[in-house]
Amino acid sequence: MLRLDVTGFYTLLDHALVLRNFTLNGQDSILYDGEMSQVQAMKNAASATVKGIQAGVEVRLADGCSLSSHLTWQQGEEELDDGSKAPLRHAAPVFGITRLSYTKQQFKLEANLAFSGEVANADLAPEEKGKDYLYAVDKNGNPYSPSWYTLNFRAMYQLSELWAISGGVENITDQRYRPYSSGIAAAGRNFVLSLRAKF
């Protein structure tokens, strides 16, 4: 069996909320935590657009085996105060997941690869380019969001109608990465074991 789905989308945001420089009591900078900092606020921009494609494929290989893959690509653009256009911060880079799974009665195994594409410095939203603390640094010393992937494995056994036990290893290759624009490094290699009850 083969199942394929593709969806395209285009969204127009009128008066979209975006981060802009601002003033507080007539000042564009304030002393914050011992450092002069630019005042910023969420404001309604003139407009923003987001377009993209979501695609997925699922293949049944042999008895109990299946392979599936899902991919999302999107691109966003916002209108700046001066009327020019710039990349929209909230549009994530290409991302997806590919799964190979095997199911036999109460037993299920799954290996998957999750991934995210790069956002080069030239493709960062203007307000993100000054946040070198949030991003990696490219060969020219400019902030950017590098691509990343994780390999993961999990297994589950249904003990009864009520009880199931599962375990797995996430980020097997112990990659250090940050999801786009999160500012938080994701977990390294970790092990998961759980016992679930359904009532």
Secondary structure as GFF3:
##gff-version 3
##sequence-region A 1 199
A	DSSP	beta_strand	2	14	.	.	.	ID=ss1
A	DSSP	beta_strand	17	21	.	.	.	ID=ss2
A	DSSP	beta_strand	29	32	.	.	.	ID=ss3
A	DSSP	beta_strand	35	38	.	.	.	ID=ss4
A	DSSP	beta_strand	40	44	.	.	.	ID=ss5
A	DSSP	beta_strand	47	60	.	.	.	ID=ss6
A	DSSP	beta_strand	65	79	.	.	.	ID=ss7
A	DSSP	beta_strand	85	87	.	.	.	ID=ss8
A	DSSP	beta_strand	95	104	.	.	.	ID=ss9
A	DSSP	beta_strand	107	116	.	.	.	ID=ss10
A	DSSP	three_ten_helix	121	123	.	.	.	ID=ss11
A	DSSP	three_ten_helix	126	128	.	.	.	ID=ss12
A	DSSP	beta_strand	136	137	.	.	.	ID=ss13
A	DSSP	beta_strand	143	144	.	.	.	ID=ss14
A	DSSP	beta_strand	148	158	.	.	.	ID=ss15
A	DSSP	beta_strand	163	170	.	.	.	ID=ss16
A	DSSP	beta_strand	190	197	.	.	.	ID=ss17
###
